[in-house]
Amino acid sequence: VLADPAVDQVLVILTPQSMTDIAAIAERICQLAGSEEGPKASQALARKPLACSFMGAEDVAEGVRILQQAGIPHYILPEWACRAMAGVQQILRVRQEAIDQPRPLAVDRQAARHVLASAPAGYLTEDEALQVLLAYGLPVPPWHLCRTPDEAAAWAEAHGYPVTLRVASRHIVHKSEVHGVALDLRDAAEVRQAFQAMERRVAVARPDAHIAGFIVRRMIPSGHELIVGAKRDAVFGPVVMFGLGGVLVELFGDVTFALAPLGPAAAQRMIRRVRAARLLEGFRGQPRADLEPIVQCILRIGQLVADFPRIAELDINPLLACPPPIGCQVADVRIRLA
């Protein structure tokens, strides 16, 4: 079995009977795992992961001790061993993939640095977060930070309807909890009315929050809701996340991860590895998303978090992915600074 090229790793499961010499079996496994005898099987095993699962609690304790002293992984349940060994194969597959070097991207680091350097620890306002994304070439629709109802109505009149209105405050992370979003506003009167009503609601719900203003922008065409995020891991450093977005990210957890910065091939693999990838390809009559702009978003978020260690967390959720020529658009973003 060990010499069989079709065998990638070995799991020894022992369910001892009354006459089973558990210590002898453990010692024999240790011999095969080493190179004392040098048979073909031993040479094959030296190149293959080996794990054991001796079942029987106290009855197999001596055998488990022998295995652990020899550095051979032991799992109480075979299921645990199978999960660990599946992880080994996944790591090996990743290592066999072609090395994909990050490519230089056209970004405005100075503009992003200007926003980040002046912001305190904690969450940026949405206006500040959008400025950072825009500096790194993310598809951010035009917006304006307004402080009066007339200012919001004037911007909407100049740029067209329908528009959405959103509260901007570094103290309000979840806008829906304070009714801080108004959608599909179709004329100046609706914009003014929504502005005044939202201002009152937010003041009641969060009297402690400092309100930077209210963001007005055009409504974004509907599309596939995705999430592109990043965080700074204590061990691995900056890590990028991609998956199905909106409320579905919490329901299904259909996401993939990669170290940042990353190259185009790695970003494409992230997209292919989520179960929702078929939706983006036009599953059962669904509109086919333009994948290249999604790849670009992943690459640019990876570059952003690699360039600025102050960024502890970043979530674009949702990123709306549409068919060509629309591409994708940032619908909401949160950035937390350390």
C-alpha positions as CSV (number, residue, x, y, z in Angstrom):
1,V,0.0,0.0,0.0
2,L,2.8,2.4,0.9
3,A,4.6,1.8,-2.4
4,D,1.4,2.4,-4.4
5,P,1.8,5.7,-6.3
6,A,-2.0,6.2,-6.0
7,V,-1.7,6.4,-2.2
8,D,-0.9,10.0,-1.1
9,Q,-1.1,9.5,2.7
10,V,-1.7,6.8,5.3
11,L,-4.1,6.6,8.2
12,V,-3.7,3.6,10.6
13,I,-6.9,2.9,12.5
14,L,-6.6,0.4,15.4
15,T,-9.7,-1.1,17.2
16,P,-7.9,-3.5,19.6
17,Q,-9.2,-6.9,20.6
18,S,-8.3,-8.7,23.8
19,M,-5.2,-10.3,22.3
20,T,-3.9,-7.3,20.4
21,D,-0.4,-6.2,21.3
22,I,-0.9,-2.5,21.1
23,A,2.6,-1.4,22.0
24,A,4.1,-3.8,19.4
25,I,1.9,-2.3,16.7
26,A,2.9,1.2,17.7
27,E,6.5,0.4,17.6
28,R,6.2,-1.2,14.2
29,I,4.6,1.9,12.8
30,C,7.4,4.0,14.3
31,Q,9.9,1.7,12.5
32,L,8.2,2.1,9.2
33,A,8.0,5.8,9.6
34,G,11.7,6.0,10.1
35,S,14.5,4.6,7.9
36,E,15.9,2.0,10.2
37,E,15.2,-0.9,7.9
38,G,15.3,1.0,4.6
39,P,12.7,-1.1,2.7
40,K,10.8,0.2,-0.2
41,A,7.8,0.7,1.9
42,S,9.7,2.8,4.4
43,Q,11.2,5.0,1.7
44,A,7.7,5.6,0.3
45,L,6.3,6.3,3.7
46,A,9.0,8.9,4.4
47,R,7.6,11.0,1.6
48,K,3.9,10.5,2.6
49,P,2.0,11.9,5.6
50,L,1.2,9.3,8.3
51,A,-1.4,9.6,11.0
52,C,-2.9,7.1,13.5
53,S,-6.2,6.7,15.4
54,F,-6.0,4.1,18.2
55,M,-9.5,3.7,19.6
56,G,-9.9,2.5,23.2
57,A,-9.0,5.3,25.6
58,E,-7.0,3.9,28.5
59,D,-6.6,0.5,26.8
60,V,-4.5,2.1,24.0
61,A,-2.6,4.7,26.2
62,E,0.8,3.0,25.9
63,G,0.6,2.8,22.2
64,V,-0.5,6.4,21.9
65,R,2.5,7.4,24.1
66,I,4.9,5.5,21.8
67,L,3.5,7.2,18.7
68,Q,3.6,10.7,20.2
69,Q,7.2,10.2,21.3
70,A,8.1,9.4,17.7
71,G,6.3,12.5,16.5
72,I,3.6,10.6,14.7
73,P,0.2,12.4,14.8
74,H,-2.5,10.6,16.8
75,Y,-6.2,11.4,16.8
76,I,-8.8,10.1,19.2
77,L,-11.4,9.8,16.4
78,P,-10.7,8.8,12.8
79,E,-13.0,11.6,11.6
80,W,-10.6,14.1,13.2
81,A,-7.7,12.5,11.4
82,C,-9.5,12.6,8.0
83,R,-10.2,16.3,8.4
84,A,-6.6,17.0,9.2
85,M,-5.3,14.9,6.3
86,A,-7.8,16.6,3.9
87,G,-6.2,19.9,5.0
88,V,-2.8,18.5,4.2
89,Q,-3.8,17.8,0.7
90,Q,-5.4,21.2,0.3
91,I,-2.1,22.8,1.4
92,L,-0.1,20.6,-1.1
93,R,-2.4,21.6,-3.9
94,V,-1.9,25.3,-3.1
95,R,1.9,24.8,-3.1
96,Q,1.7,23.1,-6.5
97,E,-0.1,26.1,-8.1
98,A,2.0,28.4,-10.2
99,I,3.6,31.3,-8.4
100,D,1.6,34.4,-9.2
101,Q,3.5,37.6,-8.6
102,P,1.6,40.8,-7.8
103,R,1.7,43.3,-10.6
104,P,2.1,47.1,-10.2
105,L,-1.2,48.9,-10.1
106,A,-2.0,52.5,-10.9
107,V,-3.0,53.9,-7.5
108,D,-2.8,57.3,-5.7
109,R,-1.1,56.3,-2.5
110,Q,-0.7,60.0,-1.5
111,A,-4.4,60.6,-1.6
112,A,-5.2,57.5,0.5
113,R,-2.4,58.4,2.9
114,H,-3.8,61.9,3.4
115,V,-7.2,60.4,4.5
116,L,-5.7,57.7,6.7
117,A,-3.1,59.8,8.4
118,S,-5.6,62.3,9.7
119,A,-8.2,59.8,10.9
120,P,-8.2,58.4,14.5
121,A,-8.3,54.7,15.4
122,G,-11.7,53.1,14.8
123,Y,-14.0,53.2,11.8
124,L,-13.7,55.8,9.0
125,T,-16.8,57.7,8.0
126,E,-18.3,56.3,4.7
127,D,-17.1,59.5,3.0
128,E,-13.5,58.9,4.1
129,A,-13.7,55.2,3.2
130,L,-14.9,56.0,-0.3
131,Q,-12.1,58.5,-0.8
132,V,-9.6,55.8,0.1
133,L,-11.2,53.3,-2.3
134,L,-11.4,55.9,-5.1
135,A,-7.6,56.6,-4.7
136,Y,-6.9,52.9,-5.3
137,G,-9.1,52.7,-8.4
138,L,-12.1,50.9,-6.9
139,P,-15.4,51.4,-8.9
140,V,-17.0,54.0,-6.6
141,P,-20.1,55.8,-8.0
142,P,-20.1,59.6,-7.7
143,W,-21.2,60.8,-4.3
144,H,-21.4,64.0,-2.3
145,L,-21.3,64.6,1.5
146,C,-24.1,67.1,2.3
147,R,-24.9,69.0,5.4
148,T,-28.2,70.5,4.5
149,P,-31.4,69.3,2.8
150,D,-31.0,71.9,0.1
151,E,-27.4,70.8,-0.6
152,A,-28.5,67.2,-1.1
153,A,-31.4,68.2,-3.3
154,A,-29.1,70.4,-5.5
155,W,-26.6,67.6,-6.0
156,A,-29.5,65.2,-6.9
157,E,-30.9,67.7,-9.4
158,A,-27.5,68.1,-11.0
159,H,-26.7,64.4,-11.3
160,G,-30.1,62.8,-11.9
161,Y,-32.5,60.5,-10.1
162,P,-33.2,58.2,-8.4
163,V,-30.8,58.7,-5.6
164,T,-30.0,57.2,-2.2
165,L,-29.3,59.1,1.0
166,R,-27.1,57.7,3.8
167,V,-25.9,58.9,7.2
168,A,-22.1,59.4,7.5
169,S,-20.7,59.0,11.0
170,R,-17.6,57.1,12.4
171,H,-19.8,56.2,15.4
172,I,-22.5,54.5,13.3
173,V,-21.3,51.4,11.7
174,H,-24.6,49.7,10.9
175,K,-26.7,52.4,9.3
176,S,-29.9,50.2,9.1
177,E,-30.0,50.0,12.9
178,V,-30.7,53.7,13.1
179,H,-32.7,53.9,9.8
180,G,-29.9,55.8,8.3
181,V,-30.5,54.8,4.7
182,A,-33.2,56.1,2.3
183,L,-33.5,54.5,-1.2
184,D,-35.1,55.3,-4.5
185,L,-35.6,59.1,-4.0
186,R,-37.1,60.5,-7.2
187,D,-37.3,64.3,-6.9
188,A,-36.0,67.2,-4.8
189,A,-38.9,67.2,-2.4
190,E,-38.4,63.5,-1.6
191,V,-34.7,64.2,-1.0
192,R,-35.4,67.1,1.4
193,Q,-38.1,65.2,3.3
194,A,-35.8,62.1,3.6
195,F,-32.9,64.2,4.8
196,Q,-34.9,65.9,7.5
197,A,-36.6,62.7,8.7
198,M,-33.3,60.8,8.8
199,E,-31.7,63.6,10.7
200,R,-34.4,63.4,13.4
201,R,-34.3,59.6,13.6
202,V,-30.6,59.4,14.0
203,A,-30.6,62.1,16.7
204,V,-33.0,60.1,18.7
205,A,-31.3,56.7,18.1
206,R,-27.7,57.8,18.6
207,P,-27.6,61.2,20.4
208,D,-24.0,60.5,21.2
209,A,-22.9,60.1,17.6
210,H,-21.1,62.9,15.7
211,I,-22.7,63.2,12.3
212,A,-20.3,64.3,9.6
213,G,-23.2,64.7,7.1
214,F,-25.3,62.7,4.8
215,I,-24.1,61.1,1.6
216,V,-26.2,61.4,-1.6
217,R,-25.5,59.4,-4.7
218,R,-27.3,57.8,-7.7
219,M,-29.0,54.4,-7.2
220,I,-26.8,51.6,-8.4
221,P,-28.2,49.0,-10.9
222,S,-29.1,45.7,-9.3
223,G,-26.6,42.8,-9.7
224,H,-25.0,39.9,-7.9
225,E,-24.2,40.9,-4.3
226,L,-20.6,40.0,-3.4
227,I,-18.2,40.8,-0.6
228,V,-14.6,41.8,-0.9
229,G,-12.8,42.3,2.4
230,A,-9.5,42.2,4.2
231,K,-8.1,41.9,7.7
232,R,-4.7,41.9,9.3
233,D,-4.0,38.5,10.8
234,A,-1.5,38.4,13.7
235,V,0.3,35.4,12.1
236,F,-0.2,35.8,8.3
237,G,-0.4,39.5,7.9
238,P,-2.8,41.1,5.4
239,V,-5.4,38.6,4.1
240,V,-8.0,39.2,1.4
241,M,-11.5,37.7,1.5
242,F,-14.0,37.1,-1.4
243,G,-17.4,35.6,-1.5
244,L,-21.2,35.9,-1.7
245,G,-22.2,39.2,-0.1
246,G,-25.1,41.0,1.4
247,V,-26.9,39.1,4.2
248,L,-25.9,35.8,2.5
249,V,-22.3,36.1,3.7
250,E,-23.5,35.5,7.3
251,L,-26.0,32.8,6.3
252,F,-23.8,30.7,4.0
253,G,-20.2,31.7,4.8
254,D,-19.3,31.0,1.1
255,V,-16.0,32.8,1.1
256,T,-12.3,32.2,0.2
257,F,-9.1,33.8,1.4
258,A,-5.7,34.7,0.1
259,L,-2.6,36.5,1.3
260,A,-2.1,40.1,0.2
261,P,-0.8,41.4,-2.1
262,L,-1.8,38.9,-4.8
263,G,-1.6,38.5,-8.5
264,P,-4.4,38.0,-11.2
265,A,-4.2,34.2,-11.2
266,A,-4.7,34.1,-7.4
267,A,-7.6,36.5,-7.6
268,Q,-9.2,34.3,-10.3
269,R,-8.8,31.2,-8.2
270,M,-10.6,33.0,-5.3
271,I,-13.6,33.6,-7.5
272,R,-13.6,30.0,-8.9
273,R,-13.4,28.4,-5.4
274,V,-16.6,29.9,-4.0
275,R,-19.7,27.8,-4.6
276,A,-21.5,30.9,-5.9
277,A,-19.1,31.1,-8.8
278,R,-21.7,29.5,-11.1
279,L,-24.1,32.3,-10.4
280,L,-21.6,34.8,-11.8
281,E,-21.2,32.7,-14.9
282,G,-25.0,32.9,-15.7
283,F,-26.5,29.9,-13.8
284,R,-30.0,29.1,-15.0
285,G,-30.6,32.3,-16.9
286,Q,-29.1,34.6,-14.4
287,P,-27.2,37.6,-16.0
288,R,-23.6,36.8,-16.4
289,A,-21.3,39.1,-14.4
290,D,-18.3,40.8,-15.8
291,L,-15.5,38.9,-14.0
292,E,-12.5,41.1,-14.9
293,P,-13.7,44.1,-12.8
294,I,-14.2,41.7,-9.9
295,V,-10.6,40.5,-10.3
296,Q,-9.4,44.1,-10.3
297,C,-11.3,44.9,-7.1
298,I,-9.7,41.9,-5.3
299,L,-6.2,42.9,-6.5
300,R,-6.6,46.6,-5.5
301,I,-8.0,45.7,-2.0
302,G,-5.0,43.4,-1.6
303,Q,-2.6,46.2,-2.6
304,L,-4.4,48.7,-0.3
305,V,-4.1,46.6,2.9
306,A,-0.5,45.7,2.0
307,D,0.4,49.3,1.6
308,F,-1.2,50.6,4.8
309,P,-0.6,48.6,8.0
310,R,-3.1,50.8,9.9
311,I,-6.0,49.2,8.1
312,A,-7.1,46.5,10.5
313,E,-10.3,45.5,8.7
314,L,-12.0,46.4,5.5
315,D,-15.4,45.2,4.0
316,I,-17.0,46.1,0.7
317,N,-20.4,44.6,1.2
318,P,-22.1,44.5,-1.1
319,L,-20.0,44.9,-4.2
320,L,-22.7,44.7,-7.0
321,A,-21.5,42.7,-10.0
322,C,-23.3,43.4,-13.2
323,P,-23.1,42.3,-16.8
324,P,-20.8,44.3,-19.2
325,P,-20.4,47.2,-19.8
326,I,-21.6,48.2,-16.2
327,G,-19.0,46.0,-14.5
328,C,-19.2,46.3,-10.7
329,Q,-20.0,49.0,-8.2
330,V,-19.2,49.6,-4.5
331,A,-22.5,49.8,-2.7
332,D,-21.2,50.0,0.9
333,V,-17.9,50.0,2.6
334,R,-16.4,49.9,6.1
335,I,-12.8,50.5,7.1
336,R,-11.5,50.1,10.6
337,L,-8.1,51.6,11.5
338,A,-5.8,50.3,14.3
